[in-house]
Amino acid sequence: MEILSNQDNDIKKAAKAIIAGALVAFPTETVYGLGADAFNPIAIARVFEAKNRPSFNPLIIHIAEFDTLPRIADISGLSEAGKEMFGLLSKQLWPGPLTLILPKQAQLPGIAAAGLDTVAVRFPSHPVAQKLIRFSTGALAAPSANPSGCLSPTRANHVSAQMGNKVDFIIDGGKTLVGLESTVLDISRETPCILRPGGISRETIEALIGTVLLENSSMAVGNEDKPSPISPGQLKSHYAPRTLLILHKPGELAGLPQAANEGRLYFSTATRHSALSLQAPAPQNQVRILSQDGCSIEAAANLFEMLHELDSLGLELIRAEEAPALGLGEAINDRLRRAAT
C-alpha cells in the first residue's frame, strides 16, 4: 500500500494503476471511496474481497462526465415522470452527494450491481475524485474504503488503519467535507424513495420533485423475509465502531451518570451542558460534541471523525444521543441507529 498526494502526477499514477486492475482509495466530498474500474469484473471482485463485503450488496458507480452515463445506466427505461425527475435532480444536485438508482445498462458487469437490473450512480464534486475518474476509465465502482459494516473513513489515515495492504494506493486529500455518505434516491420505481439518508437532505430533494418516501430503517435487510438490498447502506448493522455503542433519545443522557470507562457523543453544547447540570463532569477526552451550536451540517461532517476518535480510546461503551430529525439530522440518526444495532 502506497500513500499518494492529491497532486496531478500522483492522481495520474493512481489512475494508471486502476486501468491495470488496482484498487485505489480516494477522497470524495462525502467519505473516502475504494475505487476499481467499473468495467473490470476481476477488479470489482477484489473490492468485495478487500472489504469482506456481501456479494448481494451493490456498489455505487462514480462518474465525472455526463457523457459517461449512457455506458452505465439506461435512462430510457425510466417512466416519463422518472425522466423528468432525473433531469431536475441531475441538473441541480450533480455533482454532489446524491446517488440515483437507475435502470442498469446491459454492458455494465453484473457484479457491480449485485445482479440487479438497476444501478446506483453518483457524480461526486470533489476535484480529486473527478480527476481520478477522468484520468482512468471514466467510471469507478467505489464503496466506502473500510471493512464492511465498520466506521466510514473521512481521512486517509482511517483507510490505512482499517484496510492496510488490501488497498494498492491511497490518495490523501485531507478530511472530507460532508463526512456522511451520499443520499441514495430510487427514481426507478413509481414513487421516488430515499433508500439511504445522506449528504443531501430530504427537504432539498422534495423542493425539486415533490414528496418522496423514506425507507423505514426497521425494514432494512437483516430480516429473513426481506429481499437483498438495491442500495448500499441498507443493512441493519452498519457504520459500527468496535466499541459497543448505545443510542439515546435527546435529553436522556442528562439523567445517566457517566461511567469511568464510557465515552459520550453529544449533538450540541446545549445538550452537553444539560447533562453537566445533573452529574459530575467526566474526563474531557472521553466526550465529543458534534456541533457547538447545534448545526446539523457541522454535526454530519464530524460524526465519523469523532466516532473514530472515541473508538481509539479503548473504552467499554460509547453512549450517543440522536440529532433533531431535521435536515442532515435524519442521516446522522440513520448512521447512529445502524451503528448501535
C-alpha positions in Angstrom: 0.0 0.0 0.0 1.4 3.4 -1.0 0.1 6.8 0.1 0.0 9.4 -2.6 -0.5 13.2 -2.6 -3.5 14.9 -4.2 -1.3 16.4 -6.9 -2.0 15.7 -10.6 1.1 13.5 -11.1 0.1 11.2 -8.2 -3.5 11.1 -9.3 -2.4 10.1 -12.8 -0.2 7.4 -11.3 -3.2 6.1 -9.4 -5.4 6.3 -12.5 -2.9 4.2 -14.5 -3.0 1.6 -11.7 -6.8 1.5 -11.8 -6.7 0.8 -15.5 -4.3 -2.1 -14.8 -6.7 -3.5 -12.2 -5.5 -1.9 -8.9 -7.7 -0.7 -6.0 -7.3 3.0 -5.1 -8.7 4.7 -2.1 -9.5 8.3 -2.8 -11.3 11.3 -1.2 -14.8 12.4 -2.2 -16.8 15.2 -0.6 -18.7 12.5 1.5 -16.2 9.9 2.7 -13.2 8.1 1.2 -14.1 5.6 -1.5 -12.3 2.4 -2.6 -12.2 2.6 -6.4 -11.9 0.0 -9.1 -12.6 0.1 -12.9 -16.4 -0.3 -13.1 -16.0 -2.4 -16.3 -13.4 -4.8 -14.8 -15.2 -7.7 -13.1 -12.0 -9.1 -11.6 -11.0 -5.7 -10.1 -14.6 -5.3 -8.7 -14.4 -8.8 -7.1 -11.2 -7.6 -5.4 -13.2 -4.7 -3.9 -15.7 -7.2 -2.4 -12.8 -9.3 -1.1 -10.9 -6.4 0.4 -13.9 -5.1 2.3 -15.3 -8.6 3.2 -18.5 -7.2 1.6 -21.5 -9.4 1.0 -21.8 -10.1 -2.7 -25.5 -9.2 -2.6 -24.7 -5.6 -1.6 -24.5 -3.5 -4.7 -21.8 -0.8 -5.3 -22.1 2.8 -6.4 -20.7 3.7 -9.8 -19.0 7.1 -9.8 -18.7 9.2 -13.0 -17.2 12.5 -13.7 -18.8 13.4 -17.1 -22.5 13.2 -18.1 -21.3 11.7 -21.4 -20.3 8.6 -19.5 -23.8 7.9 -18.1 -25.2 6.0 -21.1 -22.5 3.4 -20.6 -23.8 2.8 -17.0 -27.5 3.5 -17.0 -30.4 3.3 -19.4 -32.4 6.5 -18.8 -34.9 5.4 -21.5 -36.0 2.7 -19.1 -37.4 5.3 -16.7 -41.0 6.4 -16.8 -41.8 9.8 -18.2 -42.1 11.1 -14.6 -38.8 9.4 -13.8 -37.1 11.1 -16.7 -38.4 14.5 -15.6 -37.2 13.9 -12.1 -33.8 12.7 -13.3 -33.4 15.9 -15.4 -34.2 18.1 -12.4 -32.1 16.3 -9.9 -29.0 15.8 -12.1 -29.1 19.4 -13.2 -29.5 20.9 -9.7 -27.7 18.4 -7.4 -24.9 16.8 -9.6 -22.0 17.0 -9.0 -22.8 16.4 -5.3 -23.6 13.9 -2.6 -26.6 12.3 -4.3 -26.8 8.8 -5.7 -29.6 7.9 -8.0 -31.0 4.4 -8.6 -31.5 4.0 -12.3 -32.1 1.2 -14.8 -28.9 -0.7 -15.5 -27.1 -0.7 -18.9 -26.6 -4.3 -20.0 -22.8 -3.7 -20.7 -22.1 -2.9 -17.1 -20.8 -6.1 -15.3 -23.4 -7.7 -13.2 -21.1 -8.0 -10.2 -21.1 -4.2 -9.8 -24.9 -4.1 -9.4 -25.1 -7.4 -7.4 -27.0 -9.0 -10.2 -29.8 -6.4 -10.1 -31.4 -4.7 -13.1 -30.9 -1.3 -11.5 -27.6 0.5 -10.7 -26.6 3.2 -8.2 -24.9 6.1 -9.9 -23.2 9.2 -8.4 -21.3 12.2 -9.8 -19.0 13.4 -7.0 -18.0 17.0 -6.6 -14.5 16.5 -5.1 -11.9 17.6 -7.6 -9.5 14.7 -6.7 -12.3 12.2 -7.3 -13.2 13.9 -10.6 -9.6 13.9 -11.9 -9.1 10.2 -10.9 -12.2 9.1 -12.7 -11.4 11.1 -15.8 -7.7 10.1 -15.9 -8.7 6.4 -15.5 -11.6 4.7 -17.2 -14.4 7.2 -16.8 -16.4 5.2 -14.3 -15.3 3.7 -10.9 -17.1 1.2 -8.7 -16.4 2.7 -5.3 -17.9 1.8 -2.0 -16.5 3.4 1.2 -12.9 2.5 1.9 -13.4 0.5 5.1 -14.2 -3.1 6.1 -17.9 -3.9 5.5 -20.0 -2.7 8.4 -17.3 -0.6 10.1 -17.0 3.1 10.5 -16.7 5.0 7.3 -13.3 6.8 6.7 -13.2 10.6 6.5 -9.3 10.8 6.5 -6.6 8.9 4.7 -5.2 7.5 8.0 -8.7 6.0 8.7 -8.3 4.0 5.5 -4.7 2.9 6.2 -5.6 1.8 9.7 -8.6 -0.2 8.7 -7.6 -1.6 5.3 -3.8 -1.8 5.3 -2.3 -3.6 2.4 -5.7 -4.7 1.0 -5.5 -1.3 -0.9 -2.9 -0.7 -3.5 -2.8 3.1 -3.3 -4.4 5.8 -1.0 -4.7 9.4 -2.3 -4.5 11.7 0.7 -6.9 14.6 0.2 -7.3 15.6 3.9 -10.6 15.4 5.8 -13.7 15.1 3.7 -16.1 18.0 3.7 -19.6 16.4 4.1 -18.5 13.5 6.3 -21.6 11.3 5.6 -22.2 9.1 2.6 -24.4 10.3 -0.2 -28.2 10.2 -0.1 -29.5 7.3 -2.2 -32.7 8.1 -4.1 -34.5 5.5 -6.1 -36.3 7.0 -9.1 -36.7 3.7 -11.0 -39.9 2.9 -9.1 -43.3 4.6 -9.4 -42.9 6.7 -6.3 -39.4 8.1 -5.6 -37.9 6.8 -2.3 -34.9 7.6 -0.3 -33.2 4.3 0.5 -30.4 5.9 2.5 -30.4 9.4 4.0 -27.2 11.2 3.4 -25.4 14.4 2.4 -28.4 15.8 0.6 -31.4 16.4 2.8 -34.9 15.1 2.1 -36.2 18.8 2.2 -33.8 19.7 -0.6 -34.9 16.9 -2.8 -38.6 17.5 -2.2 -38.2 21.1 -3.1 -37.3 19.9 -6.6 -39.5 16.9 -7.2 -42.2 16.9 -4.5 -42.9 14.4 -1.8 -40.6 11.3 -1.6 -40.9 8.2 0.5 -38.3 7.3 3.2 -37.3 3.7 3.5 -38.1 2.6 7.1 -34.9 1.6 8.9 -36.7 -1.3 10.5 -37.5 -2.7 7.1 -33.8 -2.8 6.1 -32.0 -6.0 5.2 -31.4 -8.3 8.1 -34.9 -9.7 8.1 -35.0 -13.2 6.6 -38.2 -12.3 4.8 -36.7 -9.2 3.2 -35.0 -9.4 -0.2 -31.5 -8.3 -0.9 -30.8 -4.6 -0.9 -30.9 -2.5 -4.0 -28.7 0.2 -2.5 -25.6 0.4 -0.2 -26.3 1.3 3.4 -29.5 -0.8 3.8 -28.0 -3.4 6.1 -29.4 -3.2 9.6 -26.0 -3.4 11.3 -23.6 -0.9 9.6 -21.2 2.0 10.2 -20.3 0.5 13.6 -17.3 1.2 15.8 -15.5 -1.7 17.5 -16.7 -0.3 20.9 -20.3 -1.1 21.9 -22.5 1.9 21.0 -25.8 2.7 22.7 -28.1 5.3 21.2 -30.3 7.5 23.3 -33.2 9.9 22.6 -32.4 13.7 23.0 -32.1 14.6 26.7 -31.8 11.0 28.0 -28.0 11.3 28.7 -28.6 14.1 31.2 -30.1 11.6 33.6 -27.3 9.0 33.3 -24.1 9.4 35.3 -21.1 8.8 33.0 -19.0 5.7 34.0 -15.2 5.9 34.2 -14.7 3.8 31.0 -17.5 5.3 29.0 -17.5 7.7 26.1 -20.2 10.3 25.3 -21.2 11.7 22.0 -23.5 14.8 22.3 -25.2 16.6 19.5 -24.6 20.1 20.7 -23.1 22.2 23.5 -26.6 22.8 24.9 -27.3 19.1 25.4 -23.9 18.6 26.9 -24.5 21.5 29.4 -27.8 19.9 30.3 -26.1 16.7 31.3 -23.4 18.6 33.3 -26.0 20.3 35.4 -27.1 16.9 36.7 -23.9 15.0 37.1 -20.2 15.3 37.8 -18.0 16.1 34.7 -16.4 13.1 33.0 -12.8 13.1 31.6 -12.9 15.6 28.7 -11.0 13.3 26.4 -14.0 10.9 26.6 -16.6 13.4 25.5 -17.3 14.7 21.9 -19.7 17.3 20.8 -20.8 17.1 17.1 -21.7 20.8 16.8 -21.1 23.5 19.3 -24.2 25.5 18.1 -26.3 22.5 17.0 -25.7 22.8 13.2 -26.7 19.6 11.5 -24.2 20.2 8.6 -21.3 20.6 11.0 -22.5 17.6 13.1 -22.6 15.4 10.0 -19.1 16.4 9.0 -17.8 15.5 12.4 -19.8 12.3 13.1 -17.4 9.6 11.8 -14.4 11.6 12.7 -15.5 11.7 16.4 -16.6 8.1 16.5 -13.2 7.1 15.2 -11.6 9.2 18.0 -13.8 7.6 20.7 -13.3 4.2 19.3 -9.5 4.5 19.6 -9.6 5.1 23.4 -10.2 1.5 24.4 -13.5 2.3 26.1 -16.1 -0.3 27.1 -19.0 1.7 25.9 -20.0 4.8 23.9 -23.3 6.5 24.6 -24.6 8.7 21.8 -27.6 10.9 21.5 -29.8 11.4 18.5 -29.8 14.6 16.5 -33.0 16.6 15.8 -34.6 14.9 12.8 -34.3 17.9 10.5 -32.0 18.4 7.5 -29.0 16.2 7.8 -30.1 15.1 11.3 -32.1 12.4 9.5 -28.9 11.0 8.0 -27.0 11.3 11.3 -29.6 9.3 13.1 -29.7 6.7 10.4 -26.0 6.1 10.8 -26.2 6.0 14.6 -29.1 3.6 14.6 -27.3 1.2 12.4 -24.0 1.5 14.4 -26.0 0.6 17.5 -27.6 -2.5 16.0 
